[in-house]
Amino acid sequence: MTKKLLEIERKFTYSPALLPLLLSNRGFPPFPSPPAISLKVFRDTYYDRSSILSKNGLWVRRRLYYPPTTHHWKMFSLDDGMAEGRGTWEAKRSLPGASTSFAKSSYEETTEVARIQEQVRALLPPMVSGHSDSSRGKTIAAAGEEEDYFGLEEMASYVTWRREFVAEGRFTVCLDETDFGHAAGEVEVIAEEGEREGVEREMEEFLGRYKWLFDVKGEVKGKLGAWLDKYGKGHRG
């Protein structure tokens, strides 16, 4: 029997001003070895209907990746025509019994279209065919297929420039800057369901060791929350 894998996250406030210190590995204490940082550029577009999914702990998005050369973000104006392929659908579902804190969270994640469709249909009532998604100029059918955005409406869309590295052979660190001026960070570990509590303890210890980089004090605001605060639903960056 295949064991269920979870994505366990701890979000933190990221200051891009700390990047030179990280790149030179001169923080106190430094990481055991200089971080091997990879660069990723992608657009996340989130979908919902009347906030029903988000209120039930389900987040559905399509992620489009751009060529690595676009990491010089101030020099590029990105559009979907520059993206690599049509993008990947992703759904993240908050787990029962997981922390209710936004900064500390555990998710079951899937990129399987059939599974995403099943999760959406379990929460949404059938739509009247012909409902219009004005933000995309596309008619949403009642069937809820992938091509019709699963019967959902676009709620937010923005580009992220991500610097990512693995620390201590276990913790994936993501340092994000967006096209609307917000920066955010998160630490991720993929683990089996029964390992959640132990991983969460290890993650807190890891964050404490390198608190010069990981600011977990006060309010931690993620990218989507910052977008909605700034623009409200339906705006496209």
Steps between C-alpha positions, in 0.01 A plus 500: 500500500635841399543733796352849473756777461438846642651839434583655836565875485621775730466849360715794606555865416780530244711811456681515161759723671639181659578341163868613484557351846344173388689482171832548679389259778611752759194495722544403865507214518573417134342201331720184503580562133435794265142478371468371142224735389282431197284764332139448389254741342130413487149641492243365745135551416257405777140396442196481727126567498349727764794402728344156553825310436724720716249496787523120491881490491539424128720711273499446123750668271665476162877555495677617185881489489707749303849446355784545752630805311205698633652501848619856430148605586544876480600464135208289382129541444360149528191365331357150454642481149849476653405209725623144458194292407144544625585480866421252774184482707556456874268457795604533864265378772550584866506189713259431787679536831776716350592834656241770440778759480568638152875505568504131602314275262482151354346413166412209281602613152409357160562585135265229372221666305247228584573535872470879484170468321375259767600736783333799335177314426481382862474862615320687224137469393439463124520830312251629252657453160611821337618686810758747378848550644543866410867508606591251228223561248424128493173320562511250786302184437320305771710190434798634695767364264861612496447700181223695675708566813305234691199731509698757700572870465840665505565672832867605480799480266860611553859417407757371750878504474619223732841420640502146637753282680515192720654548845643227721398246237134515603340844508398668174523877542304723260568874482239675287462846349190593301414734216280704737776575750443241773770265632432181693680183605418145597675183609360171370548133579328208326424231756268210573180574688619337822814713506322835513550588866865402502571695182326808639726488810810460283388790283461732798849407620639563150336843482638586843855411398495746211273768638714766330327389175168360623283768660199328657407775744181697459263466206625290210325587174509266202492602135133426434386680814711803415359501145140490621567775755644720226268432208203291608375202301507491123791740430768357269861614522 
